[in-house]
């Protein structure tokens, strides 16, 4: 049976009670299927990857009632049937605040159990160990680096922007002077100008994006204009990245493609989707300066 939850049924945009005792039922899974169907994904996915989450506001009580604080990194595979609506994730994490745990391993195990159930609800059972959970204690905070996304910045271009809803027609290949064509190129391109809005509340979501591809060269000006065209678009982070991937994949037809976005945090959480057409190591979950 599929997960019937819709974004409109979530706690987004509503007043929410503060629950400080563990309550896994606060997690609100939303099926990936409807939004994927909108962009033509109804069968086997042309990509793999993960959603990399960071929780900056994780706290619980030790057996003697003393508060503990930590950061947490979550690696959620792109093939889970569901995503977790972010406000529900925050409310769930808050439910740890006055809950006692024997040690950090117990916290990690609880997170893994509850998230696995919600992410795979209504779908096939989770593959063992496919959900990554890493809890970082306060003594390790100074080892959390800040890196900007590597690549050639598209933001250097002085382009006119007139589209503020996704306009895939802006994506085009660079002109070819040689009638016999040019050899494929491999490029890594970045932009800090990605902005979209929450699907339910319309509140702004700010992000940086990295696009890596091999194939016929994509015209940089059109690609930047296309990324800017998401500015007034209402969609969750994961869905925006998959839409960007599919628009580039179908219109520019690269032989290899990876799209990675890092969104600024909201409510103590950031979400950083990564989609790739070929098997590769996931990027490190390192925050950017804006995060």
C-alpha positions in Angstrom: 0.0 0.0 0.0 1.4 3.4 -0.9 1.9 6.2 1.5 -1.2 8.5 1.2 0.3 11.6 2.9 0.3 14.8 1.0 2.3 18.0 1.7 -0.9 19.9 2.6 -1.6 17.5 5.4 1.7 18.1 7.1 2.5 20.6 9.9 3.9 23.1 7.5 2.5 26.6 8.1 0.5 25.5 11.2 1.0 26.1 14.9 2.6 23.0 16.5 2.7 21.8 20.0 6.2 21.5 21.5 6.6 17.8 22.4 9.8 17.0 24.3 9.4 13.3 24.9 10.3 10.8 22.2 7.5 10.5 19.7 8.4 8.8 16.3 4.8 9.4 15.1 5.8 13.1 14.5 7.7 12.0 11.4 5.6 12.8 8.3 6.6 10.8 5.2 5.6 12.0 1.7 5.8 9.7 -1.3 8.3 10.6 -3.9 6.1 9.1 -6.7 3.7 12.0 -7.6 6.4 14.6 -8.1 8.5 12.2 -10.0 5.6 11.4 -12.3 5.3 15.2 -13.1 8.8 15.1 -14.7 8.2 11.8 -16.5 9.7 9.3 -14.0 7.4 6.4 -13.9 9.7 3.4 -14.2 13.4 2.7 -13.5 15.2 5.9 -12.4 17.9 7.3 -14.6 19.8 8.4 -11.6 21.0 7.3 -8.2 22.2 9.3 -5.2 21.1 10.5 -1.8 19.7 13.3 0.2 22.3 14.5 2.7 20.7 16.1 5.8 22.4 17.9 8.7 20.7 18.5 12.0 22.3 21.3 14.0 19.8 21.1 17.0 20.0 17.7 18.5 19.9 17.2 22.2 18.8 14.6 24.8 19.4 13.7 28.5 21.9 11.2 29.8 20.8 8.7 32.5 21.4 11.3 35.2 19.3 13.9 33.4 22.2 16.1 32.2 21.6 17.6 28.7 23.8 16.4 25.8 24.2 18.2 22.5 25.3 17.0 19.1 25.2 17.4 15.4 23.9 14.7 13.2 24.4 13.8 9.5 21.8 11.7 7.7 22.3 10.0 4.3 18.9 9.1 2.8 19.1 7.0 -0.4 17.3 8.5 -3.4 15.5 5.2 -3.9 13.5 5.4 -0.6 9.7 5.4 -1.4 9.3 8.6 0.8 11.0 11.8 1.8 10.5 13.2 5.3 8.8 16.6 5.5 11.3 18.9 7.2 9.2 20.5 9.8 8.1 17.1 11.0 11.7 16.1 11.2 12.4 19.1 13.4 9.5 18.3 15.7 10.6 14.7 15.9 14.2 15.8 16.9 12.8 18.2 19.5 11.0 15.2 21.1 14.5 13.9 22.1 15.0 17.0 24.3 13.7 15.6 27.6 14.2 11.9 26.7 16.9 9.9 28.6 19.2 7.7 26.6 21.9 5.4 27.9 24.5 6.7 25.5 25.1 8.2 22.1 24.8 4.7 20.5 21.3 4.4 21.8 20.4 7.8 20.3 21.9 6.7 16.9 20.0 3.5 17.0 16.7 5.2 17.8 17.2 7.7 14.9 18.0 4.9 12.5 15.0 2.8 13.6 12.4 5.6 13.4 13.7 7.2 10.1 13.9 3.8 8.4 10.3 3.0 9.2 9.1 6.4 7.9 11.2 6.5 4.8 10.3 3.0 3.6 6.6 3.1 4.8 4.3 1.7 2.2 7.2 0.4 0.1 9.6 -2.6 0.1 11.6 -3.2 3.2 14.8 -1.2 3.6 18.0 -2.7 2.6 20.3 -3.4 5.6 22.5 -0.4 6.5 21.3 1.8 3.6 20.3 4.7 5.8 23.4 6.5 7.1 23.2 8.2 10.6 26.3 9.9 12.1 26.1 11.7 15.5 28.9 14.2 16.2 29.5 15.1 19.8 30.5 18.6 21.0 34.1 17.6 21.4 34.2 17.1 17.6 32.5 20.3 16.5 35.7 22.0 15.6 36.4 19.3 13.0 33.4 20.2 11.0 34.8 22.0 7.9 33.3 24.6 5.7 33.9 24.2 1.9 32.4 25.9 -1.1 31.4 23.8 -4.0 34.2 23.2 -6.5 33.8 24.2 -10.1 33.7 27.1 -12.6 31.2 29.7 -11.3 28.4 30.6 -13.7 27.6 33.6 -11.6 30.5 35.4 -13.3 28.3 35.9 -16.4 26.5 39.1 -17.0 23.2 37.7 -18.3 19.7 39.1 -18.7 17.2 37.1 -16.6 13.5 37.2 -17.4 12.1 33.8 -16.4 11.3 33.0 -12.8 9.4 29.7 -13.3 11.3 26.7 -14.5 12.1 27.2 -18.2 13.9 24.1 -19.6 13.8 25.7 -23.1 16.6 27.9 -21.9 18.9 24.9 -21.8 20.8 24.6 -25.1 24.1 23.3 -26.4 27.0 25.7 -27.2 27.3 26.5 -30.9 29.6 24.1 -32.8 31.9 25.7 -35.4 33.2 22.5 -36.9 30.6 20.8 -39.0 31.9 17.4 -37.9 31.2 18.3 -34.3 33.5 18.7 -31.4 34.9 16.2 -28.9 32.8 15.8 -25.7 33.8 18.0 -22.8 33.8 17.4 -19.1 32.8 20.4 -16.9 32.0 21.1 -13.3 29.9 24.3 -13.0 28.5 26.0 -10.0 26.1 28.8 -9.0 25.0 30.4 -5.8 21.9 31.8 -7.4 19.5 28.9 -6.9 16.4 29.9 -5.1 13.0 28.1 -4.9 10.1 28.3 -2.4 8.5 25.8 0.0 5.8 23.8 -1.8 3.3 24.5 1.0 4.2 27.8 2.7 5.8 29.6 -0.2 8.7 30.6 2.1 12.1 31.1 0.3 14.7 28.3 0.1 18.2 29.5 -0.8 20.8 27.1 -2.3 24.0 26.6 -4.2 24.2 24.1 -7.0 27.0 22.1 -8.7 26.5 20.5 -12.1 29.1 18.0 -13.4 28.7 16.5 -16.8 30.4 14.9 -19.8 29.0 15.4 -23.3 28.4 18.1 -25.9 29.1 21.4 -24.2 26.2 23.1 -22.6 25.9 26.8 -23.2 26.8 28.5 -19.9 24.6 31.6 -20.3 21.4 29.5 -20.9 22.3 27.2 -18.0 22.6 30.1 -15.6 19.3 31.6 -16.8 17.7 28.2 -16.4 18.8 27.9 -12.8 17.6 31.4 -12.0 14.2 30.5 -13.5 13.5 28.4 -10.3 13.3 31.7 -8.3 9.5 31.7 -7.9 9.0 28.0 -8.2 7.3 26.1 -5.3 8.8 22.7 -4.7 10.7 20.8 -2.1 14.5 20.6 -2.4 14.7 17.0 -3.5 12.1 17.6 -6.2 13.9 20.7 -7.5 17.2 18.8 -7.9 15.5 16.0 -9.7 13.7 18.4 -12.0 17.1 20.1 -12.8 18.7 16.7 -13.4 15.9 15.6 -15.8 15.7 18.8 -17.7 19.5 18.7 -18.4 19.4 15.0 -19.1 16.6 15.1 -21.6 17.4 18.4 -23.4 21.2 18.4 -23.4 21.7 14.6 -23.5 25.1 14.3 -21.7 26.6 10.9 -21.4 27.3 11.5 -17.7 25.5 13.9 -15.3 25.5 14.8 -11.6 23.6 17.5 -9.9 24.3 18.5 -6.3 22.6 21.3 -4.3 23.2 22.5 -0.8 20.4 24.5 0.7 20.7 26.9 3.6 19.3 25.5 6.9 15.8 26.2 8.2 14.7 25.2 11.6 18.1 23.8 12.4 18.1 21.5 9.4 19.7 21.6 5.9 18.9 19.3 3.0 21.4 18.6 0.3 20.2 16.4 -2.6 22.7 14.7 -4.9 21.7 12.9 -8.1 24.1 11.2 -10.5 23.7 9.1 -13.6 26.6 6.9 -12.8 28.0 5.1 -9.7 30.3 7.3 -7.7 31.2 8.1 -4.1 28.7 10.5 -2.5 30.1 14.0 -1.8 31.2 14.7 1.7 28.4 16.3 3.8 30.5 19.5 4.3 28.5 22.8 4.7 29.1 25.9 2.7 29.7 29.3 4.2 26.0 30.2 3.9 24.9 27.1 5.8 
